[in-house]
Amino acid sequence: MLTQAVEQNRIAPGYLFVGSNGIGKSLAAQCFIELLFSANLPETRLIASVQNRVQQRNHPDLLWVEPTYMNQGKRLTPKEAEEAGLKRKAPPQIRLEQVREIGDFLSRPPLEAARSIVVLEQAETMGEGAANGLLKTLEEPGKAALILIAPTVEVLLPTLISRCQKIQFSRLNPEAMAQVLQQAGFAEILDHSEVLGMAQGSPGEAISIWQQLQSIPDDLLQKVKQLPQNLRSALELAKEIDKTLDTESQLWLIDYLQHCYWQQFLAGGISRSPLEPLEKARQYLLNYVQPRLVWECTLMGICQA
């Protein structure tokens, strides 16, 4: 569909790449942009140069927007935050200032390509103000195209969705999962059914889960996988989780525990599902409740149930 759009020069002003995380939406956006920018270039050498600059995200007609953290008045991408050792207390988000920068970027004509391209990764992280600001740009993009990347359409404003052509991405089957993981150098993940079960057909998620597991101490992982047997062990575990992991890692841990506990529940090892208390814990953490208090109440509640 995207290739035909380029060949027929019928490029939509907005695209919405929808599908689960880690199944190739960003890679598809990159390939689409390479195709757009390379169209009608006569020399292979020039095409290779365009592809390299798109991959490096330093093409003058490309603006790639990622969610950011705010630290001492400075915006940091997730990679920059990790390199800086920033203790992440909340998930990153696309901010109103970034949307304004999109408007500034598109206010000038493209320098080399036929049109400018803006990509918004994790578009669902935009607040209402940022989303409304983007809407104005989508209504009159000029010589430009915007690509929004999101897991579902429900997480975006209907007015944004209506102005984009939706491109649906699907999860991979086991054979395709194995192929991608082997090509990416993560063949060892194929031997871990727990990781594959959580990834549910998403090689990117499988790699992310695997890397996150490697970053958490083994003794803590073994402790959290077992339900606390008494209130004292629940309080001690809550203290260790808060001391060892930052808030974003704690949010990931909730996903991990939900998977582990659900497997135990199905096997009959747990008489009452603890998924609901964990989901409440997620909401508390996202609302900036003190993490240790969240874990103490959650684990004590699970223990008593």
C-alpha positions in Angstrom: 0.0 0.0 0.0 2.7 2.4 0.9 4.9 1.5 -2.1 1.9 2.1 -4.4 1.3 5.5 -2.8 4.9 6.5 -3.6 4.8 5.2 -7.1 1.5 7.0 -7.9 2.6 10.1 -6.0 -0.5 10.0 -3.9 0.9 10.7 -0.4 -1.6 11.3 2.4 -1.0 14.3 4.7 -1.2 12.0 7.7 -0.6 8.3 8.4 -1.4 6.4 11.5 0.6 3.2 12.0 -1.3 1.1 14.5 -0.3 -2.1 16.2 1.3 -3.6 19.3 4.7 -2.4 20.3 7.7 -4.1 18.9 6.2 -5.5 15.6 7.9 -3.1 13.1 5.9 0.1 12.9 9.0 2.4 13.4 11.0 0.3 11.0 8.2 0.5 8.4 8.1 4.2 8.8 11.8 4.5 8.3 11.6 2.3 5.1 8.7 4.4 3.8 10.6 7.6 4.3 13.7 6.2 2.6 11.4 5.3 -0.4 9.8 8.8 -0.4 13.1 10.7 -0.2 14.8 8.4 -2.8 12.1 8.6 -5.3 13.3 9.9 -8.7 17.0 10.0 -7.6 19.1 8.9 -10.6 22.2 7.5 -8.9 22.5 4.6 -6.5 25.1 6.5 -4.6 22.6 9.3 -3.8 20.0 6.8 -2.8 22.4 5.1 -0.4 23.2 8.5 1.1 19.5 9.3 1.7 18.9 6.0 3.3 21.9 6.4 5.6 20.8 9.9 6.7 17.2 8.7 7.3 18.6 5.8 9.5 20.7 8.3 11.4 17.6 10.7 11.5 19.7 13.6 10.4 18.1 14.3 7.1 17.2 18.1 6.8 13.6 17.3 5.8 12.9 14.7 8.5 11.9 15.4 12.1 11.6 12.3 14.3 9.8 13.1 17.6 10.1 10.8 20.6 8.6 11.0 24.1 10.9 12.8 26.5 11.6 13.1 30.2 12.0 16.5 31.8 15.1 17.0 34.0 16.2 20.3 35.4 14.4 22.1 32.6 16.0 20.0 29.9 14.2 17.4 27.7 15.8 14.0 27.5 14.9 11.0 25.3 14.7 7.6 26.9 18.2 6.8 25.7 19.7 10.0 26.9 17.9 9.6 30.3 19.4 6.1 30.6 22.9 7.4 29.7 22.6 10.2 32.3 21.5 7.8 35.0 18.3 9.7 35.5 15.9 8.0 38.0 12.7 7.9 36.0 9.7 8.6 38.2 7.1 8.6 35.4 6.8 7.4 31.8 8.1 9.9 29.1 5.6 11.9 27.0 5.4 14.1 23.9 5.1 17.6 25.2 3.4 20.7 23.9 6.8 22.3 23.3 7.7 19.4 20.9 4.4 19.9 19.0 5.3 23.6 18.6 8.7 22.6 17.3 6.9 20.5 14.6 5.0 23.7 13.5 8.3 25.6 13.3 9.9 22.8 11.3 7.0 22.7 8.8 6.9 26.4 8.5 9.8 26.3 6.1 9.8 24.6 2.7 11.7 21.2 2.3 15.3 21.6 1.4 16.0 18.5 -0.6 12.9 16.2 -0.8 9.6 16.9 -2.4 8.0 17.1 1.1 9.0 17.2 4.7 8.2 14.3 7.0 7.4 14.3 10.7 7.3 11.0 12.7 5.7 10.9 16.2 6.7 7.7 18.1 4.4 6.7 20.9 1.8 9.3 19.8 -0.4 8.0 22.6 1.8 9.8 25.2 0.6 13.2 24.0 -1.4 15.2 26.5 -4.7 16.8 25.4 -3.0 20.2 24.9 -0.3 18.7 22.7 -2.8 16.6 20.7 -4.9 19.7 20.0 -1.9 21.6 18.9 -1.0 18.8 16.5 -4.5 18.8 15.1 -4.0 22.3 13.7 -0.8 21.1 12.0 -2.6 18.1 10.5 -5.4 20.3 9.1 -2.9 22.3 7.1 0.4 20.4 6.8 1.5 22.2 3.6 4.2 20.2 1.7 4.6 17.6 4.4 3.3 14.3 5.7 3.0 13.3 9.3 3.3 9.7 10.6 1.8 8.9 14.0 2.8 5.6 15.6 0.5 4.2 18.3 -0.6 0.8 19.7 -4.3 1.4 19.2 -6.6 4.0 17.8 -8.5 4.3 21.1 -5.5 6.1 22.7 -5.7 9.1 20.3 -8.3 11.9 19.9 -10.9 10.9 17.2 -10.2 14.2 15.5 -6.5 13.1 14.9 -7.6 9.7 13.7 -10.0 11.1 11.2 -7.2 13.1 9.5 -4.9 10.1 9.0 -4.8 7.1 6.8 -4.7 4.1 9.1 -2.1 1.3 8.4 -2.7 -1.7 10.6 0.2 -3.9 11.8 -0.3 -7.4 13.2 1.6 -9.6 15.6 4.0 -12.1 14.2 3.4 -15.9 14.0 5.9 -18.2 15.8 8.0 -18.8 12.6 8.3 -15.1 11.9 9.2 -14.4 15.6 12.0 -17.0 15.4 13.3 -15.5 12.2 13.4 -11.9 13.5 14.9 -12.8 16.9 17.6 -14.9 15.2 18.5 -12.1 12.7 18.6 -9.6 15.6 21.0 -11.8 17.5 18.6 -12.8 20.3 18.2 -16.5 19.4 18.6 -17.4 23.1 15.1 -15.9 23.8 13.5 -18.8 21.9 14.5 -21.1 24.7 12.5 -19.0 27.3 8.8 -19.7 27.0 8.1 -17.2 29.7 9.5 -14.3 27.7 7.7 -15.5 24.5 4.5 -15.8 26.4 4.6 -12.3 27.6 5.7 -11.0 24.1 2.7 -12.5 22.4 4.1 -12.3 18.9 6.1 -9.1 19.3 9.9 -9.6 18.8 10.6 -6.1 20.0 8.7 -6.7 23.2 10.5 -10.1 23.6 13.9 -8.3 23.3 12.8 -5.5 25.7 11.5 -8.1 28.3 14.7 -10.1 28.0 16.9 -7.0 28.5 14.7 -5.9 31.5 15.0 -9.3 33.1 18.8 -9.1 32.8 18.8 -5.8 34.6 16.9 -7.0 37.7 18.8 -9.0 40.4 18.0 -12.7 40.2 17.3 -12.9 43.9 14.7 -10.2 43.7 13.1 -11.9 40.7 12.8 -15.1 42.6 11.2 -13.4 45.5 8.6 -11.5 43.5 7.5 -14.5 41.6 6.4 -16.1 44.8 3.4 -14.7 46.7 4.3 -13.3 50.1 3.3 -15.7 52.8 2.8 -13.2 55.6 2.5 -9.4 56.2 6.1 -9.1 57.3 7.5 -10.7 54.1 5.2 -8.4 52.1 6.5 -5.3 53.8 10.2 -6.4 53.3 9.6 -7.2 49.7 7.9 -3.8 49.1 10.9 -2.1 50.7 13.4 -4.1 48.5 11.4 -3.3 45.3 11.3 0.4 46.0 15.0 0.5 46.9 16.2 -1.5 43.9 14.0 -0.4 41.0 13.1 3.0 39.6 9.4 3.8 39.0 9.5 2.9 35.3 11.1 -0.5 36.1 8.4 -1.0 38.8 5.7 -0.4 36.2 7.3 -3.1 34.0 7.5 -5.4 37.0 3.7 -5.2 37.4 3.3 -6.6 33.8 5.8 -9.4 34.7 4.0 -10.3 37.9 0.6 -10.3 36.2 1.9 -12.8 33.8 3.6 -15.0 36.4 0.7 -14.9 38.9 -1.9 -15.5 36.1 0.0 -18.7 35.2 0.0 -19.8 38.8 -3.7 -19.0 39.1 -4.5 -21.1 36.0 -2.5 -24.0 37.4 -4.4 -23.8 40.7 -1.6 -22.5 42.8 -3.5 -19.4 43.7 -7.1 -19.5 44.8 -7.9 -15.8 44.0 -6.5 -13.9 41.1 -4.2 -11.0 42.2 -4.4 -9.2 38.8 -6.8 -6.6 39.9 -4.7 -5.3 42.9 -1.7 -5.2 40.6 -3.6 -3.2 38.0 -4.6 -0.7 40.8 -1.0 -0.5 41.7 -0.1 0.5 38.2 -2.6 3.3 38.3 -1.3 4.6 41.6 2.3 4.6 40.3 1.2 6.5 37.2 -0.5 9.0 39.5 2.8 9.6 41.4 1.7 7.9 44.6 4.8 7.1 46.8 6.0 3.8 45.3 6.9 2.0 48.6 3.5 2.7 50.0 1.9 1.4 46.8 3.8 -1.9 47.0 3.2 -2.3 50.7 -0.6 -2.0 50.3 -0.6 -4.1 47.2 1.5 -7.0 48.5 -0.3 -6.9 51.9 -3.6 -7.1 50.2 -2.5 -10.0 48.0 -1.1 -11.8 51.0 -4.4 -11.4 53.0 -6.5 -12.5 50.1 
